[in-house]
Amino acid sequence: MTSINLMGISGVMLGMPMHRDNPWQVTRSLLETQALCITKGIPLDVRFLVGSSIITAARSKVANEFLQSDCDRLFWVDSDIAFQGEDFIRLLALSTVMPIVGAAYPCKQDPLQIRFDIEPGEVETNEHGCIPINGMGLGFTIVQRGVIEALAEKAHKLRFPDMDEPIPHI
């Protein structure tokens, strides 16, 4: 596995769409992540988009805020995803060598089931230990600025009820 580091990251926006109270586990994850970013000298801008239950609209609004910032990474985290701060830092480091990096997390169903359709050794990983894929949920995903800019350039612009101007619907 090739070594990676956090060089070249000028700022990260963590965007979290929310339409309900945050579980304590998520709050702990955010505080732990903030502390790690401070110790590593990484500017972290946490943005909560409160009150939107339509996740695609909420993500477009977060992306619009990101495009108006000077951050070079957008890290989308769903409001019910608890994680370790080191998980965040690992994906942040991987984002220096890949434009989009996401992590798998349990499907929200009752009863909870964790299922992998692959067995260890069945798939080839890249030099960083990641599995190349064609799509996934964005609940714990980091994206480089250039990707968001390219998407915004091609996206249709929509006007949302709480916004004055249309924005790219990413």
C-alpha positions as CSV (number, residue, x, y, z in Angstrom):
1,M,0.0,0.0,0.0
2,T,1.4,3.4,-1.0
3,S,1.9,5.9,1.9
4,I,-0.3,9.0,1.8
5,N,-0.4,12.1,3.9
6,L,-2.4,15.3,4.5
7,M,-0.1,17.6,2.6
8,G,-1.9,20.1,0.3
9,I,-5.2,20.3,2.1
10,S,-6.1,23.9,2.7
11,G,-9.5,23.4,4.3
12,V,-12.4,20.9,4.7
13,M,-16.1,21.7,4.8
14,L,-18.1,19.0,6.6
15,G,-21.6,19.3,5.4
16,M,-24.3,17.5,7.4
17,P,-28.0,17.8,6.2
18,M,-30.3,17.3,9.2
19,H,-34.0,17.2,9.7
20,R,-34.1,15.8,13.3
21,D,-32.0,15.9,16.5
22,N,-28.5,14.6,16.4
23,P,-27.7,11.3,18.2
24,W,-25.1,11.7,20.9
25,Q,-22.8,9.3,19.1
26,V,-22.7,11.7,16.1
27,T,-22.0,14.6,18.3
28,R,-19.1,12.7,19.8
29,S,-17.8,11.9,16.3
30,L,-17.9,15.5,15.3
31,L,-16.1,16.7,18.5
32,E,-13.4,14.0,18.1
33,T,-13.0,15.0,14.4
34,Q,-12.7,18.7,15.2
35,A,-10.1,18.0,17.9
36,L,-8.0,15.8,15.5
37,C,-8.2,18.5,12.7
38,I,-7.0,21.1,15.2
39,T,-4.0,19.1,16.3
40,K,-3.1,18.4,12.6
41,G,-3.5,22.0,11.6
42,I,-6.4,21.3,9.1
43,P,-9.1,24.0,8.9
44,L,-12.5,22.4,9.4
45,D,-15.7,24.3,8.7
46,V,-18.8,22.3,9.9
47,R,-22.0,23.2,8.2
48,F,-25.4,21.9,9.3
49,L,-28.2,22.2,6.9
50,V,-31.2,22.0,9.2
51,G,-34.8,21.4,8.3
52,S,-34.6,19.7,4.9
53,S,-35.8,16.1,4.8
54,I,-35.2,15.9,1.0
55,I,-31.6,14.8,1.1
56,T,-30.8,15.6,-2.6
57,A,-31.9,19.2,-2.0
58,A,-30.0,19.5,1.2
59,R,-26.8,18.2,-0.5
60,S,-27.2,20.7,-3.3
61,K,-27.5,23.5,-0.7
62,V,-24.4,22.3,1.1
63,A,-22.5,22.1,-2.2
64,N,-23.5,25.6,-2.9
65,E,-22.2,26.8,0.4
66,F,-19.0,24.9,-0.3
67,L,-18.5,26.6,-3.7
68,Q,-18.8,29.9,-1.9
69,S,-16.1,29.0,0.6
70,D,-12.3,28.7,0.2
71,C,-12.3,25.0,1.3
72,D,-10.8,22.5,-1.1
73,R,-12.6,19.4,0.2
74,L,-16.3,18.7,0.8
75,F,-17.0,15.9,3.2
76,W,-20.6,14.9,3.3
77,V,-21.7,13.1,6.4
78,D,-25.3,11.9,7.1
79,S,-26.7,13.1,10.4
80,D,-27.1,9.6,11.7
81,I,-23.6,8.3,10.9
82,A,-21.4,7.8,13.9
83,F,-17.7,7.4,13.2
84,Q,-14.3,7.6,14.7
85,G,-12.2,10.8,14.1
86,E,-9.5,8.6,12.6
87,D,-12.0,7.4,10.0
88,F,-12.5,11.0,8.9
89,I,-8.7,11.6,8.8
90,R,-8.1,8.4,6.8
91,L,-10.6,9.4,4.1
92,L,-9.2,12.9,4.1
93,A,-5.7,11.6,3.5
94,L,-7.0,9.3,0.7
95,S,-8.6,12.3,-0.9
96,T,-5.1,13.7,-1.6
97,V,-4.7,10.8,-4.1
98,M,-8.3,10.2,-5.3
99,P,-10.9,12.8,-6.2
100,I,-13.8,11.0,-4.5
101,V,-13.5,8.6,-1.5
102,G,-16.4,7.1,0.4
103,A,-16.8,4.5,3.1
104,A,-19.3,1.8,3.5
105,Y,-21.7,1.8,6.4
106,P,-24.6,-0.3,7.5
107,C,-27.8,-0.2,5.6
108,K,-30.6,1.4,7.7
109,Q,-33.0,-1.4,8.1
110,D,-34.7,-3.2,11.0
111,P,-33.3,-5.6,12.1
112,L,-29.8,-4.3,11.3
113,Q,-28.0,-6.4,8.8
114,I,-24.5,-6.0,7.5
115,R,-24.0,-7.8,4.3
116,F,-21.0,-7.8,1.9
117,D,-21.5,-9.3,-1.5
118,I,-17.8,-10.0,-1.8
119,E,-15.4,-12.3,0.0
120,P,-11.9,-11.1,1.0
121,G,-9.6,-11.6,-1.9
122,E,-12.4,-11.6,-4.5
123,V,-11.8,-8.1,-5.7
124,E,-8.7,-6.2,-6.5
125,T,-7.9,-3.1,-4.6
126,N,-5.9,-0.1,-5.8
127,E,-2.5,0.7,-4.5
128,H,-4.2,2.5,-1.5
129,G,-6.3,-0.5,-0.4
130,C,-9.5,0.9,-1.9
131,I,-12.0,-0.9,-4.1
132,P,-12.9,1.0,-7.3
133,I,-16.7,1.2,-7.7
134,N,-19.2,2.8,-10.0
135,G,-21.6,4.2,-7.4
136,M,-22.5,4.3,-3.7
137,G,-24.4,6.3,-1.0
138,L,-22.8,9.6,-0.1
139,G,-23.4,9.3,3.7
140,F,-19.6,9.4,4.5
141,T,-17.9,10.7,1.4
142,I,-15.2,13.3,0.7
143,V,-14.9,15.1,-2.7
144,Q,-12.3,17.4,-4.1
145,R,-13.3,20.9,-5.1
146,G,-12.7,20.3,-8.8
147,V,-15.3,17.5,-8.8
148,I,-18.0,19.7,-7.2
149,E,-17.1,22.6,-9.6
150,A,-17.4,20.3,-12.6
151,L,-20.8,19.0,-11.4
152,A,-22.1,22.5,-10.7
153,E,-21.1,23.6,-14.2
154,K,-23.2,20.8,-15.7
155,A,-26.1,20.8,-13.3
156,H,-29.5,22.3,-13.8
157,K,-30.1,25.3,-11.6
158,L,-33.1,25.1,-9.3
159,R,-34.7,27.7,-7.0
160,F,-35.4,26.3,-3.6
161,P,-38.2,27.9,-1.5
162,D,-35.7,29.2,1.1
163,M,-33.2,30.6,-1.4
164,D,-33.3,33.9,-3.4
165,E,-31.5,32.6,-6.4
166,P,-31.4,29.3,-8.3
167,I,-28.4,27.1,-7.5
168,P,-26.9,24.1,-9.2
169,H,-28.8,20.9,-8.2
170,I,-25.9,18.5,-7.8
